[in-house]
Amino acid sequence: MAKLEDEAAQSTSALGPLVGLTREDIFGAVAVMLRETASDPQRLMKHSRTMGEDMIKIMTGKSDLAPNPKDKRFQDPAWQYNPFMRAGMQYYLAVQKGAAHWLEDLELDELERDRARFVSNIIIDSLAPTNTLIGNPSAQKMAITSGGLSLIKGLKNAYDDVVHNKGMVSQVDKKPFKLGENVATSKGSVVLRTEMMELIQYTPTTDEVYEIPQLTIPPQINKMYINDLSPEKSVVKYQLDNGIQTFVISWKNPTKDQGHWDMADYVNSCREALEAVAKITGSKKVNVSAGCSGGQTATMLASKMASDKDELLGALTLMVCVLHPKQNDIEAGSLVSENGLALAKHRAAKKGVIKGDDLARGFAWLRPNDLIWNYVINNYLLGQDPPAFDVLFWNADATNLSGALMGDFLTVFETLAFTKKGEVEMVDHKIDLSKVTSDLFILGGVTDHITPWKATYRSTQLFGSKDVTYVLSHSGHMQAILNPPGNPKAKYYIQGDGEKKLPATADEWLKGTEEVAGSWWPYWIDWVQTRSGKKKKAPAKLGTKQYAPLDAAPGQYVLESC
């Protein structure tokens, strides 16, 4: 169960170029494979003959095909000692091996080969014998030892998913979690509510606070309480306990009527929140932290404010956020095409809003072993409940995405807008990060396959800032952020002593790093405090007359479902 939790937590949904992936891109990759296969019958015969030879060896017990030791699907001893199970496993491995050799032999360019390999892996993973009761010895043993109760429970789990989870296998047991009770429990209040967002001010937990406050801009595709999951994992609580005046935006879940909300609208909302924070605290600067697509929004905000010569923005923290993407950064990146992006934009504009459930379903099928088949085995074949894990509860709390915003994110990806200096116009200005001079703290995750750390490192070269810090956390996407003190396995990497300017590439940076045991949070909070001014007495009340407290944190917008 712990492995299941960890694997799924590393694969949380995120907004990126893959939202522009269309079925035409996938079918196109399949069509290329079929075309190349049909173009050379002799090549097909060669691979068929090789496959036949493997099958004969399996039937005669002479095959030496064995799974990768890291492949957890075949760890049950029955795969080695039961001749029928071993043969079934070897048939599957023969197909897997044959497909890999066949793909390598096709006359494809590098991009076409990457596409073909990715699609074929999805298909072959679905054929694994472990995905069925007859081919899964662990499930068979569970059925016998439970007297068949595991099968009954599995059928019930499947029925519940069809009825209550729109046909998708559940990744989390949601029942133990309740917002405001054991999730998102930090005290605070909504001090500003607009059509697009709520601004939450959290109650100080120290007698003194730093004069410059911090505003967190969350991703539009996820809800804000990732910053306040539990007292042990709460970035909000950690900031408060270290004297930081803490504010967080909570985005409204858009409906079809709000499908016109675009990047300009979200940036304007962020700016409205910044101005409100400044008035509430009396500060002339507001520090900002943001992650993933929230980081892209915060970067657009920084560019716009620099263009307007607005000096309200203080230090900027960007976590697991890619501003300079490349097609081969992620496994499925090769599937995204220019035509696919255009189709995705058109369909998004036509729909008005992209349903959160549809986004989650599409994302899951791009990593089926981690996000689908693992749970089919656990929930249906073994008859066990999915894990009750707070990160997965948050990830399953899907939000919609306005069609206009999706189109803008795809434009940013397609044009590489953040890498150009004044060439791409968006949000009523020409984007130019060289004009942004805020001190920067940028975070990446070692095993992050959604926003790979080397891609996040490229952001260090885009800004006009003289003070840029890059930290590499030893974990995946959200787990890289939610890595609080107390985790015995935690560690991170920073630039070695004596080095000031960050090198041009991630590989060069890595050569000069030092490994630090423990959480990166203390290192970061010290960085934030240094840029938060002097200390003053903590405010006795939240808000002001103009920004009177409304609902208690986490507010109303987080309660809205798709």
NUVEXNU-230025 format. One record per residue: y, z, x of N, C-alpha, C, O in turn. Coordinates in steps of 0.2 Angstrom, whole numbers, plus 5000, padded with zeros to 4 digits. Example, Ala and Ser with C-alpha at 12.3 -4.5 7.8 and 13.67 -1.06 7.14 Angstrom:
<sites>
497250395066497850395062498450395066498350425071;498950355064499550365068500050395064500650405067;
</sites>
This chain:
<sites>
499450005004500050005000500650005004501149975003;500650045010501250045014501349975017501949955018;500849935019500949875022501249825016501649785018;501049835010501249795005502049805004502349755003;502249865004502949885003503349855009503849825007;503049855015503449835020503549765020504149735022;503049725019503049655019503549625013503949585015;503449655008503949635002504649655004505149615002;504749715007505449735008505749685014506349675014;505349655018505649605023505749545019506149505022;505549535013505649465010506049475004505949434999;506549515004507049524998507449464997507549425002;507549444991507949384989508649384992508949444993;508849324994509549324997509849254995509449204994;510449254995510849184994510949155000511249175005;510649085000510749045006510648975004510648954999;510548935009510448865008509848845004509848795000;509348895003508748874999508948874992508548854988;509448904990509648894983509748824981509848804975;509848784986509948714985509348674986509348604985;508748704986508148664987507948644980507948684975;507748584979507548554973506848534973506548524978;506548524967505848494967505748424970505248414972;506348384969506348324972506148324980505848284983;506448374983506348384990505648404992505348374997;505348444988504648464989504148404987503748394991;504248374982503848314980503948254985503448224987;504548254988504648204993504248214999504048175002;504248285001503748295007503048285006502748255010;502848295000502148274998502048204998501548175000;502548164995502448094995502448065002502048015003;502848095007502848065014502148075017501848035020;501848135015501148145018500648095015500248065019;500648085009500248035005500347965008499847925009;500947945009501147885011500847865018500447815019;500947915023500647915029499947915030499547875034;499647955025498847955025498547885023498147865026;498847855018498647795015498747735020498447685019;499247745024499447685029498947675034498947625037;498447725035498047715041497347745039497147805040;496947705035496247725033495847755038495347795037;495847715044495447735050495547815052495147845054;496247825052496447895054496147945049495848005051;496147925042495847975037495147975038494848035037;494747925040494047925041493847975047493448015047;494347975052494148015058494248085056493748125058;494748105052494848175051494248195045494048255045;494048155041493548165036492848185040492548225038;492748145045492148145049492148215053491648255053;492748235055492748295059492648355054492348405055;492948355048492848405043492148405041491848465040;491848345040491148345038490648385044490248425042;490848375050490448405055490548485055490048515056;491148505053491248575052490848605047490548655047;490848565041490448595035489748595037489348645035;489448545041488748555042488548615047488048645046;489048625052488948685056488948755052488548795053;489448755046489448815042488848825038488548875038;488548765035487948765031487348785035486848815033;487348775042486748785046486848855050486448875054;487448885049487548955052487748945059487648995063;487948885061488148875068488848875069489148865075;489248885064490048885065490248945068490048995067;490748935073491048985076491848995074492249035077;491948965068492648975065492749045063492349075060;493349075065493449145064494249155062494649115065;494349195058495149205056495549235062495249265066;496149225062496649255066496549335065496549355060;496449375071496349445070496949475066496849535063;497549445066498149475062498149455055498549475051;497649415053497549385046497249445042496649455042;497649485038497349545035496949525029496649565026;496949465027496549445021495749445022495449455017;495549445028494849445030494649505034494249495039;494949555033494849615037494249655034493949695038;494049645028493449675025492849655029492749595031;492349705031491749695035491349645032490949605035;491349635025490949585022491049515024490549475024;491649495026491749435028491349415035491249355036;491149465038490749455044489949465043489549425046;489849515039489049525038488749495032488149495032;489149475027488749445022488849365023489349335023;488249335023488149265025488549225020488849175022;488549235014488849195009489649205009489949155009;489849265010490549275011490849245017491349215018;490449255023490649225029490649145028491149115031;490249115025490249045024490849025020491148975021;490949065015491549045011492249045014492649005014;492249105019492849105023492949045028493449025029;492349025031492348975036492548905032492848865036;492248895026492448835023493248835022493548785023;493548885020494248895020494648875026495048845027;494348915032494648905038494548835041494948805044;494048795039493948725041494448685037494648635041;494548695031495048655028495748675031496148625032;495848735032496548755036496648715042497148685044;496048715046496048685053496148605052496548575056;495748585048495748505047496448485044496648435047;496748525040497448505038497948505043498348465044;497948555048498348565053498248505058498748475060;497648485060497548425064497748365061498048315064;497648355055497848295051498648285051498848235052;498948345050499648335050499948315057500448285058;499648345062499848335069499748255071500148235075;499248225067499148155069499548105065499548045067;499848125060500248085056500848065060501148105064;501048005059501647975062502347995058502547955054;502548055060503148085056503648105062503448125067;504248105060504748125064504748205064504348235059;505148235068505048315068505248345061504948395059;505748325058505948345052505448335046505248385043;505148275046504648265041504048305042503748325038;503848315049503248355050503348425048502948455046;503948455049504148525047504048535040503748575037;504348485036504248485029503548485027503348515022;503148435030502448425028502048495029501648515025;502148515035501848585037501948635032501548675030;502648645030502848705026502448695019502148745016;502548635016502248625010501448625010501148655005;501148605015500448605015500148675016499648695013;500548715020500348795020500448825014499948865012;500948815010500948845003500348824999500048864995;500148754999499548734995498948764998498548794994;498848765004498248795007498148875006497648905005;498748905006498748985005498548994998498149044997;498648954993498448964986497748954985497448974981;497348914990496648904990496248954993495648954993;496549004996496149065000495649094995495849114989;495049104997494549134993494749204990494549224985;495149244994495349304993495749314987495849364984;496049254984496449254978496049254972496349254966;495349254973494949254967494449314967494349344972;494249334961493749394961493149374965492849414968;492849314964492249294967492249294974491749294978;492849284977492949274984493249334987493549324993;493349384984493649444987493149504987493149544982;492849524992492349574992492649644991492349684988;493349654993493649714991493749724984493649784981;493849674980493949674973493249694970493249724965;492749654972492049664969491849744970491549774966;491949764976491749834977492149884973491849934970;492849874972493249914967492949904960492949954957;492749844958492449844951491849884950491749914945;491449884956490749924955490949994955490650034951;491350014960491450094961491850124955491750174953;492250074952492650104946492250094939492550104934;491650064940491350054934491649994929491550004923;491949954932492349894929493049914926493349874924;493249974927493949994925494449954929494949944926;494349944935494849904939494949834936495549814936;494449804933494549744930494949744924495349704922;494849794920495149814914495949824915496349794912;496049864920496749884922497049814925497649804924;496649774929496949714931497149664926497749634926;496749664920496949624915497549644911497949614909;497549714910498149744907498849724911499349714908;498749734918499349714922499549644921500149634921;499049604921499249534920499549514913500049484913;499249554908499549544901500349574901500749534898;500449624904501049654905501549614908502149604906;501349574914501749534917501949464913502549444913;501449444909501549384905502049404899502549364898;502049464897502449484891503149514893503649494890;503149554899503749584900504049564907504649584908;503749524911504049504917504049424918504049394923;504049394912504149314912503649284916503749224919;503049304916502449274919502449284927501949254930;502849314930502849324937502449394938502549444935;502049394944501749454946502249504948502649494952;502149564946502649624947502549644955502049654957;503149654958503149674965503249754965503149784971;503449784960503649854960503549884953503549854948;503349944954503249994948503950024947504250064950;504349994941505050014940505050084937505650114936;504550104934504550164929504850224933505250264929;504750244939504950304942505750304943506050354945;506050244943506750244945507250244939507150204934;507750274940508350274935508950284938509150334942;509450234937510050234940510450294938510450314932;510750324943511150384942510750454942511050504943;510150444942509650504942509350514949509350564952;508950464951508650464957508750404962508550394967;509150354959509450304963510250294961510450304956;510650284966511350274966511650344963511950344958;511550394967511750464964512350494968512550544966;512650454972513250484975513850484970513850444966;514150544970514750554965515350514967515550504972;515550484961516150444961516350424955516150444950;516850374954517050354948517350284949517650264954;517250244943517650174943518350184942518550224937;518750154947519450164946519850104944520450104944;519450044944519749984942519149944939518649934942;519349914933518849874930519149804928519649814924;518949754930519149684928518549644925518049674924;518749584923518249544920517649534925517049524923;517849534931517349514936517049564940516449564942;517349624940517149674945517349744943517849754939;516949794945517249864945517349884952516949874956;517849924953517949954959517850034959518050064955;517350054963517050124963517350164969517350134975;517650214968517950264973517450324973517250354968;517150334979516650394979517050454981517550454985;516750514979517050584980516950604987516350604990;517450624991517450644998516950704998516950744994;516550705004516150765005516350805011516050855012;516950795014517250825019517950855017518250825013;518150905021518850935019519350885022519850885019;519250845027519650805030519350735030518750725030;519750685029519550615029520050575034520550585035;519750515036520150465040520650435035520450415029;521250415038521750385033521650315031521850295026;521250275035521150205033520450205030519950225033;520450185023519850185019519350125021519550075025;518750125018518350065019518050045012517850075008;518149975012517849945005517249895007517249865012;516749905003516149865004516149814999516149824993;515949755001515949694997515149674996514949645001;514849684991514149674991513949594989514449564987;513349574990513149504988513249494981513149544977;513449434979513449414972512749414968512749414962;512249404972511649394970511249454969510649454966;511449514971511149574971511649624968512249624969;511349684966511849734963512049784969511649794974;512549814968512949854973512549914976512649944981;512049944972511750004973511250004979510950054981;511249944982510849944989511149984994510850014998;511849994993512250044997512150114996512350155000;511750134990511750204988511050214985510950244980;510550184988509850194985509650264984509450284978;509550304989509350374989509750414994510050384999;509850474993510250514998510050505005510450505010;509350495006509150475013509350415016509350405022;509350365011509550295014510250265012510350205012;510650315010511350295007511850285012512050325016;512050225013512650205017513250235015513650265019;513350245008513850275005513950345007514450375009;513350385006513350455008513450465015513850515017;513250425020513350425027514050425029514350455033;514350375025515150365027515550425024515950445028;515350445018515750505016515650565020516050605021;515050575022514850635026515150635033515250685037;515450575035515750565041516550555040516850525045;516750575035517450575034517750505032518450495032;517350455030517650395028517850385020517350405016;518450375019518550365012518250295009518350245012;517750305005517250245003517450214996517450254991;517450154996517550114990517050054990516850024995;516750044984516249984984516449944978516549974972;516349874978516449834973515749824969515249824972;515749824963515149814959515349754954515749754950;514949694956515049634952514749634945514249664944;515149604941514849594934514349534934514449484938;513749544931513249494930513449444926513549454920;513649384928513949324924513449294919512849294920;513749284914513349244908513549174909513949154913;513349134904513449064904514249044903514449004906;514549094900515249084898515649094905516249074905;515349134910515749144916515449104922515549114927;515149044920514849004925515448964929515248934934;516048964927516548934930516848984936517248954940;516649044937516849084942516649054949516049044950;517149044953516949004959517249054965517349114964;517149024971517349064977518049094977518149154979;518449054974519149074974519249134969519649184971;518849134964518949194959518649254962518949304962;518149244966517849304969518249334975518349394976;518549284979519049304984519649344981519849394984;519849314976520449344973520249414970520749464970;519649424967519449494965519449534971519649594970;519149514977519149554983519849574985519949634987;520249534984520949544987521249594982521649644984;521149594975521349634971521149704972521449754971;520449714974520149774975520449804982520549864982;520549764987520849784993521549814992521749874994;521949784988522649804986522649874982523049914983;522149884978522049944974521849994978522050054978;521349984983521150034988521750064992521850124993;522150014994522750034998523250074994523550124997;523350054988523850094984523550164982523850214982;522850174981522550234980522550284986522750344985;522450254992522450294998523150305001523150345006;523550255000524250255003524150225010524550245015;523650185012523550165018523850095019523850055014;524050075025524250005026523749955028523849895029;523149985029522549945031521949965027521950025025;521549915026520849935023520349905027520349845028;519849945030519249915033518749885028518749905022;518449835030517949805025517249795028517149775034;516749805025516049795027515749755021515849765015;515249705023514949665019514249635022514249635028;513849615017513149595020512949535016513149525010;512549485020512349425017512849385014513349365017;512749365007513249325004513949355003514449325003;513849425003514549465002514849455009515549455009;514549445014514849435021515149365021515749365024;514849315018515249255018515849255014516349225015;515849295008516449305004516949345008517549325007;516749395011517249435015517549395021518149395022;517149345024517449305029517949255026518449245029;517749225020518249185017518849225015519449195015;518849285013519449325011519849335018520449335017;519449345023519849355030520249295032520849305034;519949235031520249175032520849165028521349145030;520749175021521349165017521949215018522449195018;521749275020522249325021522649305028523249315028;522249285033522549265039523049205038523549195041;522849155034523249105032523849125029524349095030;523849175024524449195021524849245025525349275023;524549265031524949315036524949385032525449415033;524449395028524349465025523949505030523449495032;524249565032523949605037523649665034523549715038;523449665028523149725025522449735028522149795028;522049685029521349685032521349725038521649705043;520949775039520849805045520249785049520149725050;519749825051519149805055518649775050518649795044;518249735052517749695048517049705050516949685056;516649725046515849735048515549675044515549675037;515149635047514749585044513949605045513749605051;513549615040512849625041512349575039512449545033;511849555043511349505041511749445037511549435032;512149415040512549365037512649305042512849315048;512449245039512549185043513149145041513249125035;513549125046514149085045514049015048514448975046;513649015053513548945056512748935055512448945060;512548905050511848895049511648825052512048785053;510948825054510648765056510048755052509748805050;509848695051509348675047508648705049508248725044;508548715055507848745057507948815058507448845061;508448855056508448925057507948955053507649005055;507748935047507248965043506648915041506748855042;506048945039505448905039505548845034505348795035;505848865028505948815023506548765024506748725019;506948785029507548745030507548665030507948635028;506948645033506848575033506748545027506848475026;506648575021506548545015507248535011507248495007;507748565014508448555011508648485013508748475019;508848445009509148375010509848365007510048405003;510148315010510848305007510848285000511248304996;510348244998510248224991510048284987510248294981;509648334990509448394986510048434985510048464979;510448444990511048484989511448454983511748494979;511548394983511948354978511648374971512048384966;511048364970510648374964510748444962510848464956;510648494967510748564965511448584962511448624958;511948554966512648564963512648534956512948574952;512448474955512548444948512148484943512448504938;511548514944511148554940511448614938511548644933;511748644944512048714943512648704938512848754934;513048654940513648644936513548634928513848654924;512948594927512748584920512448644917512648654911;512148684920511848744917512348794916512348834911;512848804921513348854920513248914924513648944927;512548934923512348994927511648984929511248964925;511449014935510849014937510549084936510749134939;509949084932509649144930509349184936509049144940;509449244936509249284942508449284942508249274948;508149274937507449274937507149204940506649204943;507549154938507349084941507449084948507049064952;507949114951508049124958507549164961507249144967;507349214958506849264961506149224961505749224966;506049184956505349154956505349094961504849094964;505849054962505949004967505849034974505449004978;506149094975506149124982505449144983505149134989;505149174978504449204979503949144981503549154985;504049084978503549034979503649004986503248964988;504149014989504248994996503949035001503849015007;503749094999503349145003502849174999502749234998;502349134997501849154992501349204994501149254990;501149205001500749255003501049325003500649375000;501649335005501949395005502249424998502249474996;502449374993502749384987502349374981502649394975;501849334982501449324976500649344977500449384973;500349314981499649324982499449394984498949424981;499849424988499749494989499749544983499249584982;500149524978500149564972499649544967499449584963;499449474967498949454963498349494965497949524960;498149504971497549544973497649614971497149644969;498249644973498349714972498349734965497949784962;498749694961498849714954498249694949498049724944;498049624950497549604945496849604948496349634944;496649594954495949594956495749664958495149684956;496149704961496049774962496249824957495949884957;496649804952496849844946497249904948497249954945;497649894953498149944956498849934953499049874952;499249984953499949974951500249944957500149964963;500849904956501249884962501549954965501650004961;501849944971502150004974502750024970503149984968;502850094970503550124968503950134974503950184977;504350074975504750074981505450064980505550004976;505950104982506650094979506950024981507349994977;506850004987507049934990506849884985507249834983;506149884983505849834979506149844972506249794968;506249904970506549914963507249874963507449844958;507649884968508349854968508249784968508649744965;507749754972507649684973507449654967507649594965;507049684963506849664956507349664951507349634945;507949704952508449704947508949644948509449654950;508649594945508949524947509649514943509749544938;510049474947510749454944510849384943510449344947;511249364939511349284938511849264944512149304947;511849204944512349174949512749114946512449074943;513349124946513749074942513649004946513648994952;513648954942513548884944514048864949513948834954;514748884947515248864952515248894959515348864964;515048954959514948994965514348964969514448954975;513848954966513248914969513448854973513348844978;513848814969514148754972514548764978514548724983;514948814978515448824983515048854989515148834995;514548894988514048914994513748854997513648855003;513448804993513148754996513648704999513448675004;514248704997514748665001514948695007514948655012;514948765008515048795014514448775019514648765025;513848775016513248765021513348695023513148675029;513448645018513448575019513948555024513848515029;514548585024515148555028515148605034515548585039;514748655035514848705040515648725041515948725046;515848745035516548755034516848815039517448805041;516448865040516648915044516748895052517048935056;516348845053516448825060516948775062517148765068;517348755057517848705058518548745058518548795055;518948715061519648745062520148705058520448655060;520248725051520748695047520548625044520948585042;519848605044519648545042519348545035519348495031;519148605032518848615026519248655021519448705023;519448625016519948665011519548695006519148665002;519648765005519348804999519748864998520048885003;519748884992520148944991520848934992521148984995;521148884991521848864991522048874999522648895000;521648855003521848855010521348815015520848805012;521548805021521148765025520748825029521148865033;520148825029519748885032519848875040519748825043;520048935043520148935050520049005053520449045052;519349015055519249085057519549105064519549165066;519849055067520149075074520749105073521049145077;521049105066521649145065521449215063521949255062;520849235062520649305060520549345066520149325071;520949395067520949435073520749505072520749545077;520449525066520149595065519649605070519249565072;519549675072519049695076518349685072518349695066;517849655075517249635072516649675074516549685080;516249695069515549725071515049685067515149675061;514649655070514149605067513449635069513249645074;513049635063512349655064511849605062511949565057;511249605066510749565064510049605064510049655067;509549575062508849605061508349565065508349505065;507949595070507549565074507049525070506949465072;506749545065506249515061506449485055506049465050;507149475054507449445048507349365048507549335052;506949345043506749275042507249245037507249185036;507649285034508149255029508749235032509049185031;509049285036509649265040509449285047509649345050;509049245051508849255057509349275062509949255062;509149325066509649365070510049315075510649325076;509749265078510049215082510549175078511049155081;510449165072510949135068511549175066512149155066;511449245065511949285064512349295070512949315070;512049295076512449295083512949245083513449255086;512849185081513349125081514049145079514549125081;514049195074514649215071515149245076515749245075;514849275081515249305086515749255090516249275093;515549195089515949145093516449105088516849065091;516549125082516949085077517649115076518049085075;517749185077518349215076518849215082518649205087;519449235080519949235085520049305087520449325091;519549355085519549425087519449435095519049395098;519849475098519749495105519149555105518849555111;519049585100518549645100518049625096518049635089;517449605098516849585094516249625097516049625103;515949665093515349705094514749675091514749665084;514149655094513549635091512949685092512849705098;512649705086512049755087511449715084511549685078;510949725087510249695084509849755082509549795086;509749765075509249815073508549795073508449735071;508149845074507449825075507049825068506649865067;507249775064506849775057507049705054507349665057;506849695048507049635044507649635040508149675042;507749595035508349585031508649655029509149675032;508549675023508849735020508649795025508949845025;508049795027507749855031508149865038508249915040;508449805040508949815046509549855044509749895049;509749845038510349885036510149955034510450005037;509649965030509450025028508950065033508350065032;509250085039508950105044509250175047509550175052;509250225042509650285044509350325049508750315051;509750375051509450425056508850465054508750475048;508350475058507750515056507150465056506550495056;507250405056506650355057506350355064506750335068;505750385065505550385072505450315075505450315082;505350265071505250205074505850165075505850105078;506450185073507050145073507250135081507250185085;507550075082507850065088508350005087508249965082;508749995092509249935091509449915098509349955103;509749865099509949835105510749825105511049795100;511049835111511749825111511849795118511449795123;512449765119512649745126512649795131512949855130;512449775137512449825142513149855144513649815143;513149905148513749935150514149895155513749855159;514749885155515149845159515349775157515749745159;514949755152515049695149515549695143515449735139;516049655143516549655137516449595133516349595127;516549535136516549475132515849455130515349455135;515649435124515049415122514849345125515249305124;514249335127514049265130514049225124514049235118;514049155126514049105121513449095116513449085110;512849115119512249105115511849175114511949225118;511449175109511049235108510549255114510449305116;510249195116509749205122510149235128509849285131;510749215130511049245135511249315134511149365138;511449335128511649405126511049445127511049505129;510449425124509849465124509649485132509349535133;509749445136509549455143509949515146509749555150;510549525143510949585146511049645141511449685142;510549645137510549705132510149765135509749765139;510349825131509949885133509649905126509949905121;509049935126508749955120508950035119508850075124;509150045113509250115111508850145106508750115101;508550205107508050235102508450265097509050295098;508250255090508550285085508950235080508950175081;509250265075509650225070510350195074510650225078;510550135071511150105074511750135070512350125071;511550175064512150205060512650245064513250235063;512450295068512850335072513350295076513950305077;513050245080513450195084513950165080514550155082;513750135074514250105070514750145067515350125067;514550205064515050255061515550275066516150285065;515350285073515850295078516350235079516950245080;516050175079516550115079517050115073517550095074;516750135067517250135061517750185062518350175061;517550245064518050305064518550285069519150305068;518350255075518850235080519450195077519950195080;519250155072519750105069519950125062520150085058;519950195061520150225054520750265054520850305049;521050265060521650305060521550385061521050405063;522050415059522050495060521750525054521550495049;521550585055521250625049521850655045522350675047;521650665039522150705034521750735029521050735029;522050775025521650815020521350775015521650725013;520750785013520450745008520750755001520950804999;520850694997521150694991520750744986520150744986;521150784982520850824977520550794971520050814968;520850734970520650694964520550624966520750594971;520150584962520050514963520550474959520750494954;520650414962521150374958521850394958522050434962;522250364954522950384953523150374946522750354942;523750384944523950364937523850294936523650274930;524050254940523950174939523150164939522950114935;522750194943522050184944521650244941521350274945;521750254935521450314932520650314932520450254931;520350364934519550364934519350344927519550364922;518850304927518450284921517750314920517650374920;517250264920516550294920516350324927516650304932;515850364927515650394933515250334937514950294934;515150344944514750294948514050304945513850364944;513650254945513850184948514150134943514150074944;514450164938514850114933514350084928513750094927;514650034924514350004919514049934921513449914918;514349904926514149834927513449834930513049784929;513249884934512549884937512049894931511449874933;512149914925511649924920511549854916511049854913;511949804918511849744914511249704917511149694923;510849674913510249644915510349564914510849544910;509849524916509949454915509849434908509849374906;
</sites>
